[in-house]
Amino acid sequence: MYSRYLALAAAAATAVIVGATSGCLGTTGIAAPPPADTVCARGALKPGDSIVNIFDAANGCRTVDLYSAETTFANAYTVALTAGSGYLITMGTTDSNPYLRSSLELVNTKKKLLAYDTYYLPQQAALTFVADSTVNWTVRAATLDTLAGDLGQYFIKMQSCKVPIAVLANSTDSATHADSLTKSDCKMPMGDFNPVDSSHVHLYSMHVDSGQSRTLTYSSTVPMVILIGPTYDTFASLLGSRGADSLDSRSGSLEFFPDSAADYTVVVGTFAYSTTSVPYTLTIGAEHLPSMQRVTQSSRSRSRLLGVQRRSTPPSVRRRGR
């Protein structure tokens, strides 16, 4: 897919301000920063929430980042997930600092990194997925590092996304579904599918066994985007993740053959934003032996090719923009 840092639009500021709840809040009333390797707890983040907070040099919480191994600012929000439900979490800057590089990390109870994304303004970091279990986890609002340009206000937002059909859990499960994307659906930020546009999306979930594949076939009246990735790391940002995408096509098919057995989230959206409803049909076939030669490329490269499988690249290679 296209590189998201090419987008030109500004991230929208949000209206909800987080109140002071602990001694490590980003205010100027604290004389010294909290101890090193501290992640500030900011409470819960729920679907429908849009929260504003701040990273401040004098007292901002800092931690060794689970992805980059660099010191970053970090605030933590608990998220209560329900199995089979779809979510979209986004993070961006307000007008107070146009240079802050937002970063989102989904962390489980063992502090293992499950999903990751980061981008410069005007891009928004985004995590979107269909939860595979009912569980309370943590999403970290963070920065690329603790340089002066990473200070300032940010917003973090959580949307509840439509999952039109139940998870395809068994190897013989298949489904054909006709639906429409509407203005009431989850809105993927500008730059995820198209460097200058956003999209409403639906989410699906399917299990794929090792050595097997599934073929997705789609059609619509407008150019579509189909994105596949591991359940929580849908953009295949983490080392070893495998994903696939097809974009800017009104119809087509995409065969997905991962390296290991797992559940995978499917994101269905449009290549360009639409103010009217967009009807589409999606078929997710049963498992079968792969019929395509495997093609790999860096995740997030946003290739213009249709139906491309992609594998993530090591963190040292993916230093976008710095």
DOVOMAR-768370 format. One record per residue (C-alpha): residue in three letters; x, y, z. Coordinates in steps of 0.5 Angstrom, whole numbers. Layout:
N
+--------+-------+-------+-------+
: residu :     X :     Y :     Z :
+--------+-------+-------+-------+
:    ALA :     X :     Y :     Z :
...
+--------+-------+-------+-------+
% end
This chain:
322
+--------+-------+-------+-------+
: residu :     X :     Y :     Z :
+--------+-------+-------+-------+
:    MET :     0 :     0 :     0 :
:    TYR :     2 :     7 :    -1 :
:    SER :     7 :    11 :     5 :
:    ARG :     2 :    14 :    10 :
:    TYR :     7 :    20 :    11 :
:    LEU :     6 :    23 :     4 :
:    ALA :    -1 :    25 :     7 :
:    LEU :    -2 :    33 :     7 :
:    ALA :    -8 :    33 :    12 :
:    ALA :    -8 :    35 :    19 :
:    ALA :   -10 :    31 :    24 :
:    ALA :   -17 :    33 :    28 :
:    ALA :   -16 :    35 :    35 :
:    THR :   -21 :    32 :    40 :
:    ALA :   -25 :    35 :    45 :
:    VAL :   -25 :    31 :    52 :
:    ILE :   -19 :    33 :    56 :
:    VAL :   -16 :    28 :    61 :
:    GLY :   -16 :    31 :    69 :
:    ALA :   -11 :    30 :    73 :
:    THR :   -11 :    23 :    76 :
:    SER :    -4 :    21 :    79 :
:    GLY :     3 :    24 :    80 :
:    CYS :     6 :    23 :    73 :
:    LEU :     1 :    27 :    69 :
:    GLY :     4 :    32 :    64 :
:    THR :     3 :    38 :    68 :
:    THR :     8 :    43 :    70 :
:    GLY :     6 :    43 :    77 :
:    ILE :    11 :    37 :    79 :
:    ALA :    18 :    39 :    80 :
:    ALA :    22 :    33 :    77 :
:    PRO :    20 :    27 :    72 :
:    PRO :    18 :    20 :    75 :
:    PRO :    23 :    15 :    76 :
:    ALA :    26 :    12 :    69 :
:    ASP :    22 :     7 :    66 :
:    THR :    15 :     9 :    68 :
:    VAL :     9 :     8 :    64 :
:    CYS :     3 :    13 :    67 :
:    ALA :    -3 :    10 :    68 :
:    ARG :    -9 :    14 :    65 :
:    GLY :   -15 :    10 :    66 :
:    ALA :   -20 :     7 :    61 :
:    LEU :   -21 :     8 :    54 :
:    LYS :   -28 :     5 :    51 :
:    PRO :   -31 :     5 :    45 :
:    GLY :   -34 :    12 :    43 :
:    ASP :   -28 :    16 :    48 :
:    SER :   -24 :    21 :    45 :
:    ILE :   -19 :    23 :    50 :
:    VAL :   -13 :    29 :    50 :
:    ASN :    -7 :    29 :    54 :
:    ILE :     0 :    31 :    54 :
:    PHE :     7 :    29 :    53 :
:    ASP :    12 :    34 :    57 :
:    ALA :    19 :    34 :    58 :
:    ALA :    19 :    36 :    65 :
:    ASN :    15 :    31 :    68 :
:    GLY :    13 :    26 :    62 :
:    CYS :    13 :    19 :    64 :
:    ARG :    19 :    15 :    60 :
:    THR :    20 :     8 :    58 :
:    VAL :    24 :     3 :    54 :
:    ASP :    20 :     2 :    48 :
:    LEU :    18 :    -5 :    47 :
:    TYR :    18 :    -4 :    39 :
:    SER :    24 :     0 :    38 :
:    ALA :    28 :    -1 :    45 :
:    GLU :    29 :     7 :    45 :
:    THR :    27 :    11 :    51 :
:    THR :    20 :    14 :    49 :
:    PHE :    14 :    18 :    53 :
:    ALA :     9 :    13 :    54 :
:    ASN :     2 :    13 :    57 :
:    ALA :    -3 :     7 :    58 :
:    TYR :   -10 :     6 :    58 :
:    THR :   -14 :     0 :    59 :
:    VAL :   -18 :    -3 :    54 :
:    ALA :   -24 :    -8 :    55 :
:    LEU :   -25 :   -13 :    49 :
:    THR :   -30 :   -17 :    48 :
:    ALA :   -29 :   -23 :    43 :
:    GLY :   -32 :   -23 :    36 :
:    SER :   -32 :   -15 :    37 :
:    GLY :   -29 :   -10 :    32 :
:    TYR :   -25 :    -4 :    34 :
:    LEU :   -21 :     2 :    32 :
:    ILE :   -16 :     5 :    36 :
:    THR :   -13 :    12 :    33 :
:    MET :    -8 :    17 :    36 :
:    GLY :    -5 :    23 :    33 :
:    THR :    -3 :    30 :    35 :
:    THR :    -7 :    37 :    36 :
:    ASP :    -5 :    43 :    33 :
:    SER :     0 :    44 :    39 :
:    ASN :     5 :    41 :    36 :
:    PRO :     5 :    39 :    29 :
:    TYR :    12 :    35 :    29 :
:    LEU :    10 :    30 :    35 :
:    ARG :    11 :    22 :    32 :
:    SER :     5 :    19 :    35 :
:    SER :     6 :    11 :    37 :
:    LEU :     1 :     6 :    39 :
:    GLU :     2 :    -1 :    42 :
:    LEU :    -2 :    -6 :    45 :
:    VAL :     0 :   -10 :    50 :
:    ASN :    -2 :   -16 :    54 :
:    THR :    -2 :   -18 :    61 :
:    LYS :     5 :   -20 :    61 :
:    LYS :     7 :   -14 :    58 :
:    LYS :     8 :   -17 :    51 :
:    LEU :     7 :   -13 :    45 :
:    LEU :     1 :   -15 :    41 :
:    ALA :     1 :   -10 :    36 :
:    TYR :     4 :    -3 :    34 :
:    ASP :     4 :     3 :    29 :
:    THR :     7 :    10 :    29 :
:    TYR :     7 :    16 :    24 :
:    TYR :     8 :    23 :    23 :
:    LEU :     3 :    29 :    23 :
:    PRO :    -2 :    29 :    19 :
:    GLN :    -2 :    21 :    20 :
:    GLN :    -5 :    18 :    25 :
:    ALA :    -3 :    11 :    29 :
:    ALA :    -8 :     6 :    28 :
:    LEU :   -10 :    -1 :    31 :
:    THR :   -16 :    -4 :    28 :
:    PHE :   -18 :   -12 :    30 :
:    VAL :   -23 :   -17 :    31 :
:    ALA :   -22 :   -19 :    38 :
:    ASP :   -20 :   -26 :    39 :
:    SER :   -22 :   -27 :    47 :
:    THR :   -26 :   -23 :    52 :
:    VAL :   -20 :   -20 :    56 :
:    ASN :   -17 :   -13 :    59 :
:    TRP :   -11 :   -11 :    56 :
:    THR :    -7 :    -4 :    55 :
:    VAL :    -6 :     0 :    50 :
:    ARG :     0 :     5 :    50 :
:    ALA :     0 :    12 :    47 :
:    ALA :     7 :    13 :    46 :
:    THR :    12 :    17 :    42 :
:    LEU :    18 :    15 :    37 :
:    ASP :    23 :    17 :    42 :
:    THR :    24 :    23 :    47 :
:    LEU :    27 :    28 :    43 :
:    ALA :    24 :    35 :    43 :
:    GLY :    20 :    35 :    37 :
:    ASP :    16 :    29 :    41 :
:    LEU :    13 :    34 :    46 :
:    GLY :     6 :    37 :    46 :
:    GLN :    -1 :    35 :    46 :
:    TYR :    -4 :    28 :    43 :
:    PHE :   -11 :    25 :    42 :
:    ILE :   -13 :    18 :    43 :
:    LYS :   -19 :    15 :    40 :
:    MET :   -23 :     8 :    40 :
:    GLN :   -29 :     6 :    36 :
:    SER :   -33 :     0 :    36 :
:    CYS :   -33 :    -3 :    29 :
:    LYS :   -38 :    -7 :    25 :
:    VAL :   -37 :   -15 :    24 :
:    PRO :   -42 :   -17 :    19 :
:    ILE :   -41 :   -24 :    20 :
:    ALA :   -39 :   -29 :    26 :
:    VAL :   -31 :   -31 :    26 :
:    LEU :   -30 :   -37 :    21 :
:    ALA :   -26 :   -41 :    26 :
:    ASN :   -27 :   -48 :    22 :
:    SER :   -23 :   -50 :    16 :
:    THR :   -29 :   -52 :    12 :
:    ASP :   -32 :   -45 :    14 :
:    SER :   -34 :   -40 :     8 :
:    ALA :   -38 :   -35 :     7 :
:    THR :   -41 :   -30 :     2 :
:    HIS :   -44 :   -23 :     5 :
:    ALA :   -47 :   -17 :     1 :
:    ASP :   -47 :   -11 :     5 :
:    SER :   -46 :    -3 :     5 :
:    LEU :   -41 :     1 :     8 :
:    THR :   -44 :     8 :    11 :
:    LYS :   -42 :    14 :    14 :
:    SER :   -44 :    11 :    21 :
:    ASP :   -39 :     5 :    20 :
:    CYS :   -32 :     6 :    23 :
:    LYS :   -27 :    11 :    20 :
:    MET :   -20 :     9 :    18 :
:    PRO :   -16 :    15 :    18 :
:    MET :   -13 :    19 :    12 :
:    GLY :    -7 :    15 :     9 :
:    ASP :    -8 :     8 :    12 :
:    PHE :   -11 :     6 :     5 :
:    ASN :   -10 :    12 :     1 :
:    PRO :    -5 :    18 :     2 :
:    VAL :   -10 :    23 :     1 :
:    ASP :   -16 :    20 :     4 :
:    SER :   -20 :    16 :     9 :
:    SER :   -25 :    11 :     9 :
:    HIS :   -31 :     7 :    13 :
:    VAL :   -29 :     0 :    14 :
:    HIS :   -32 :    -7 :    16 :
:    LEU :   -28 :   -12 :    20 :
:    TYR :   -28 :   -20 :    19 :
:    SER :   -24 :   -25 :    22 :
:    MET :   -22 :   -32 :    20 :
:    HIS :   -18 :   -38 :    22 :
:    VAL :   -12 :   -40 :    17 :
:    ASP :    -9 :   -47 :    19 :
:    SER :    -1 :   -48 :    18 :
:    GLY :     0 :   -50 :    10 :
:    GLN :    -7 :   -48 :     8 :
:    SER :   -10 :   -42 :     5 :
:    ARG :   -16 :   -38 :     4 :
:    THR :   -18 :   -34 :    -2 :
:    LEU :   -22 :   -28 :    -1 :
:    THR :   -26 :   -25 :    -7 :
:    TYR :   -30 :   -18 :    -7 :
:    SER :   -34 :   -14 :   -12 :
:    SER :   -36 :    -7 :   -11 :
:    THR :   -38 :    -1 :   -15 :
:    VAL :   -32 :     3 :   -13 :
:    PRO :   -25 :     2 :   -12 :
:    MET :   -24 :    -2 :    -6 :
:    VAL :   -19 :    -4 :    -1 :
:    ILE :   -18 :   -11 :     3 :
:    LEU :   -13 :   -12 :     8 :
:    ILE :   -11 :   -18 :    12 :
:    GLY :    -6 :   -19 :    18 :
:    PRO :    -5 :   -23 :    24 :
:    THR :   -11 :   -21 :    29 :
:    TYR :    -9 :   -15 :    33 :
:    ASP :    -3 :   -13 :    28 :
:    THR :    -7 :   -13 :    22 :
:    PHE :    -2 :    -8 :    19 :
:    ALA :     3 :   -13 :    20 :
:    SER :     8 :    -8 :    23 :
:    LEU :    11 :   -13 :    28 :
:    LEU :    17 :   -17 :    26 :
:    GLY :    15 :   -24 :    23 :
:    SER :     8 :   -22 :    22 :
:    ARG :     5 :   -24 :    15 :
:    GLY :     0 :   -20 :    12 :
:    ALA :    -4 :   -19 :     5 :
:    ASP :    -7 :   -13 :     1 :
:    SER :   -11 :   -11 :    -5 :
:    LEU :   -13 :    -4 :    -7 :
:    ASP :   -16 :     1 :   -12 :
:    SER :   -20 :    -5 :   -15 :
:    ARG :   -27 :    -6 :   -16 :
:    SER :   -27 :   -13 :   -16 :
:    GLY :   -21 :   -18 :   -15 :
:    SER :   -19 :   -24 :   -11 :
:    LEU :   -14 :   -25 :    -6 :
:    GLU :   -11 :   -31 :    -4 :
:    PHE :    -8 :   -31 :     3 :
:    PHE :    -3 :   -37 :     6 :
:    PRO :     1 :   -35 :    13 :
:    ASP :     7 :   -39 :    16 :
:    SER :     3 :   -41 :    22 :
:    ALA :    -4 :   -43 :    24 :
:    ALA :    -7 :   -37 :    27 :
:    ASP :   -14 :   -32 :    27 :
:    TYR :   -13 :   -26 :    22 :
:    THR :   -17 :   -20 :    22 :
:    VAL :   -20 :   -18 :    15 :
:    VAL :   -21 :   -10 :    14 :
:    VAL :   -26 :    -8 :     8 :
:    GLY :   -26 :    -1 :     6 :
:    THR :   -26 :     4 :     0 :
:    PHE :   -20 :     7 :    -4 :
:    ALA :   -23 :    14 :    -3 :
:    TYR :   -28 :    17 :     2 :
:    SER :   -35 :    17 :     0 :
:    THR :   -40 :    21 :     3 :
:    THR :   -46 :    16 :     0 :
:    SER :   -47 :     8 :     2 :
:    VAL :   -42 :     4 :    -2 :
:    PRO :   -45 :    -3 :    -3 :
:    TYR :   -40 :    -9 :    -4 :
:    THR :   -40 :   -17 :    -4 :
:    LEU :   -35 :   -21 :     0 :
:    THR :   -33 :   -28 :    -1 :
:    ILE :   -29 :   -32 :     4 :
:    GLY :   -27 :   -39 :     2 :
:    ALA :   -26 :   -45 :     6 :
:    GLU :   -19 :   -47 :     7 :
:    HIS :   -15 :   -50 :     1 :
:    LEU :    -8 :   -52 :    -1 :
:    PRO :    -4 :   -46 :    -3 :
:    SER :    -4 :   -45 :   -11 :
:    MET :     0 :   -39 :   -12 :
:    GLN :     7 :   -38 :   -11 :
:    ARG :     9 :   -34 :    -5 :
:    VAL :    11 :   -27 :    -6 :
:    THR :    14 :   -23 :     0 :
:    GLN :    15 :   -15 :     1 :
:    SER :    16 :   -10 :     7 :
:    SER :    10 :    -9 :    11 :
:    ARG :     7 :    -2 :    10 :
:    SER :    11 :    -1 :     4 :
:    ARG :     4 :     0 :     1 :
:    SER :     5 :    -3 :    -6 :
:    ARG :     1 :    -1 :   -12 :
:    LEU :     1 :    -8 :   -14 :
:    LEU :    -6 :   -12 :   -13 :
:    GLY :    -7 :   -18 :    -9 :
:    VAL :     0 :   -18 :    -5 :
:    GLN :     3 :   -22 :     1 :
:    ARG :     7 :   -18 :     5 :
:    ARG :    12 :   -20 :    11 :
:    SER :    14 :   -15 :    16 :
:    THR :    21 :   -12 :    16 :
:    PRO :    26 :   -12 :    22 :
:    PRO :    25 :    -5 :    27 :
:    SER :    32 :    -3 :    24 :
:    VAL :    30 :    -3 :    17 :
:    ARG :    23 :     1 :    18 :
:    ARG :    26 :     8 :    21 :
:    ARG :    21 :    11 :    17 :
:    GLY :    22 :    19 :    17 :
:    ARG :    28 :    20 :    22 :
+--------+-------+-------+-------+
% end
